[in-house]
Amino acid sequence: MRQLAMAAVRWGGEVVSARRAHWRWPLKAFGVLTVLPLAAWAATGAQVQERIRADVAAGRPVVAHVVVALCDNLHQGIVPVPKGIGNGQDPRSNLHWGAGYGVRSYFSRQAGYSLRQLTVSGQVLDRIALIKDLPGSGHPIKLVVVAEAWDGSAISAAIGRFLRLAAGYDAETIASPVAGRAAITAGGDAAIVAFVGHNGLMDFPAPMRPEARRGAPPRSSIVLACASQQYFPDLLRSGGSHPLLLTTGLMAPEAYSLEEALRTFAAGGSPMDVRRAAAAVYDRVQHCGLAGALRLFASEP
């Protein structure tokens, strides 16, 4: 399992590791179940959407919190990528952060988000807030994405951090990047929590299985990592989180799919809308065919 890796690795739009044959076939193998079964104790997409509508009506931003495990040739079970984008201790050019389709670069340079630098500590090597105004009916929508880049050698800790956030823990207040607001709540109080990177659960057991924090607001989760549908749903549900977008096979966990999913859901789209939007942009970049891209993503109502 350690050689299940990034699908089509791109640097600035150019394919630098042509391994499409390794990820196209699992679209059929893993793509049978594209709607996840419901769990009574987890939030539903409708509950999270109701929470988002209330936030927007009250003039609060929609907050997403994203944990990124930097791509790391030395410390992760991946097919090695070029050295310049596979150094898990250098976020500046890392595949998942500073490269063209990395979270920091794509959101701020291609997707039109403004960027504010946040303080870092420990195994988090970079931390930012990304802000964008979205069109909405009736009320303006402001999407704030708090994203943190974790040292690639600490992927187990990064996944543990994501699972805690998905269960509603580690809520935090940060100075607001939004004019007119003193602070925003992120961490486990975010409406959407996401993980981006290698699926470390292919290599090691889940570092924790937190139960839902009592009183935590409804929240949805996204896992952009290879075959995350087979590893994360039970962990998310036991933490009370709604699995908004998972994957069914080998894939490139690049920021365009994340941005499309966050923006679609924050603007009032349904989980199926999110799945379709993520698939459409994935197909536009990877040229895998829309039907194959739809099979690659899974959503729960």
N, C-alpha and C positions, 0 to 999 in steps of 0.2 A: 504493500500500500504506500510505501514511502516515496515511490516514484510518480504517484499521481500529482500533477503539477499544474502550473499556470497553463492556460490553453494557448491562445495566440498572443505572444508577448509583443507589445508595440512600444516603440520609442518615437514620440512625436508623430505618431501615425504610421510609422514604417515598421513592418514586421521584422523582428530581429531574431525570432526563434520560431521557425515554421513547423509547428507541431499540431496542425489542425486535424490530421488523421487521428490523433490521440484523443481528441475531445468530441469529434463529430459522432463517432459511433455510440458513445454513452447517451446521447440525446434520446435514442430509442430505448436503450437498456434501462436508463433511470427515469425516463419521462412518462411512465405509465400513470403514476399518481401525480396529478397536477393541482389538485385541491386537497388540502390537508384536513384530516378529521378534526372535529371540534372537541374541546375539552371544557367541561362545565366550569372549572375553576379558573380558566384563563379569560382575560378580556377578549371581547369581540371587536372586529373592525368597526361595527356600528357604535359601540361604546366609546372607542377612541375618537371617532369622527365627531360624536356629540361633544366630547371634551374639547376638541380642536375648535368647533364652532363657538363654544362658550368662551374660549380664550380670545378668539378673533373678535367676537361681539363686545368683549370687555376691553378691547384695545391692547391685549397682550400678544406678543409674538408667538408664533409656533416654533417650538424649540426642538431640535434634534441633537442627539449626542452620538458622535461617531468615534469608535475605537479602531485604529488602524495598526495592524502588526506589520512593521516594515519587512519587505522581502529580504530574505537572508540566505544566501547560498550555503553558508557554513553551519547554520544552526537550525535549519528547517528541512523537512523531508520533501524537497522540491527538485525537479529537474533544473540544474543551474541555469541562470539567466546571465547575460553579460555582466562582467564585474562592476561596471559603473552604476548599474541600477540594482545590483544584488547585494550591496553592502548594507547590512541591517543596522549599522551604527551611524550611517550618514543619511539623514532624511532629505538633504538638499537635492540629490539626484535619484533617490530611491524610486523604484517602479511604482510603489503604491502611494507615494507622497509628492516628491518633487519632479518626477518625470512628467511628460506631457499629459498622460491620462491618470496621473496620481491625484489624490484628493486635493492637496493644497494648490497645485498648478492648475488643474482643470477648473475647479470652482472659481478661482480668482482671475484666471487669464482667459478662459474660453466661455464660461457660463455666466459671467457678468456679476459675480458676487463681490462686494467690498470685503476687505480682510482687516481684522484687528489681531495683533499679536497678544497672546496671553502668556503668563508665566509658566515655567516648566520646573519639574523636579523629578528626581529618581530616574526610573526607567522610561519616563516620557521625555522624548528628545525634542519635540516641538508641539506647540498647542496654540490653536487659533480659533477665532470666531469668524464665521462667514455670514454675510447678511445680504438678503435680497428682498425687494418688494415684488409681490405677486399680484396679478389681477384677480379680483374677486367681485362677487355680486353683493352689494350692500355695504360691506365693510372692507377697508384695505387690509391686506394680509402681508405680514412681514415674517419671513422665514429666517431664523437664526440657527446656524449649524455650528456647534462646538465640536471641534475635531482634534484628536490627540494622536500623535505618532509615537508608537511604542518601539523601543529597541527590539530588533528582530530576534535576538537571543532570548528575549523574555516573552515569547509568544504564549506560553502557558499562563503567565500572569496577565497578559493582555486579554486572553479569552476569559479568564476569571473575572477581570474587571468588567467586561461586557456582560457576563451572566449576572453579576451583581446589579448593574444598572438596569438590565432587563427585568430583574425581580423588584425594582423600585428602591434599591439601596443607594447609599452614597449621593443623596441629593445635595446639591450645592448651589450657593448663590454667587454669581459673578457680576462684576461691574458691567452694566448694560452697554453693549455696543450700539444700542438703539437710542437715538436722540429723544429726550423727554422722559426716559425711564431711568430710575436710579439703579436698578439691578434686574437680572433675570434669573430664573431657577433652571438648572440643568441637572446633569447626572441622572439619578433615578427618578427625578421629577420631570424629565423631558417627555414629550409626547411620543417621540420616536427615538429608538436606540438602534444603532447599527454596528456591525463588525465587518471589516474589510481586510482581506489578506488570505494567507494559506490556511486551509482547514487543518489546524493542528490536531484535531480529534481523530484524524486518520493515523496519527503517530503516537498519541498518548491519551489516557482517560481524561474525561472532563475534570478540571481542577477543583470544581465544586458543583453543588446542585442546590442553590439557594431557593428556599420557599419564598413566596410573595410577601413583601413587607406589608404589614397591616396598615390600611389607610392610604396606601400609595395610589395616585391617580391612574386611570387606565392608560396603557401605553402599548405601542406596537414595536415589533423588532424586525430588523432586516439582517440577513447574514449573506454577504457576497463572498463566498468561498466555494471551492469545488464540492459538489454533492452535499451541500449543507442540509438538505432535507432529510438525509439519512442519519444525521448526527445531532441536530439541534432541536427539533420540535418538542420532544418531551422535556428537555431542559428549560425551554422557554415557557411551556405551559405550566410546569411545576412552579415557575416563578411568577405566574399570573400574567404573562405577556402574550399579546396577540401576534402570532407569526405572520407578518405582513408580506414578506418576500424572501423566499429561500430558493435554492438551486438544486437541480436534479442530476447534474453531471459535471464533468470537467469544464471549466470556464475561465475566462479572464476577468478577475474581480476589479474592474476599472471604474473610474469615477463617473463616467457618463451614465451608467446604469443607476448608480446611487443617486446622482443629482436628479435624474428624471423621476425616480421613485419618490424621493422626498418632496419634490415640487408638486407632483401630481396629487399625492395624499394630502399635503398641506393645503392645497387649493380646493379640496373637497371631493377628489376622486375616490372611487371605491377601490377595495383591494384588487378586483379584477382590472380596473382601469390602470392601477399601478403595474400589475403584471404585464399588461399589453404595452404600456409605455416603455417599461424596461426592455421588453423583448424587441420593440421597434427600434430603439436606439442601438441595442446590441447588434441587431442585424445590419443596421446602416454602417456600423464600424467594422464588424467582423465578416460581413457578407456570407452569413451561414444560412440564409433563408429565414423568412419570418416564421414559418411553421416550426422549424427546428428551434428557433429562438424562444418561441412560446413554450415548447416542451422543456426548455432549459430552466424556466422559472416556475415557481409554485407559489400559490397564495391561499390564504384562508379567509373566508367571509368575515 
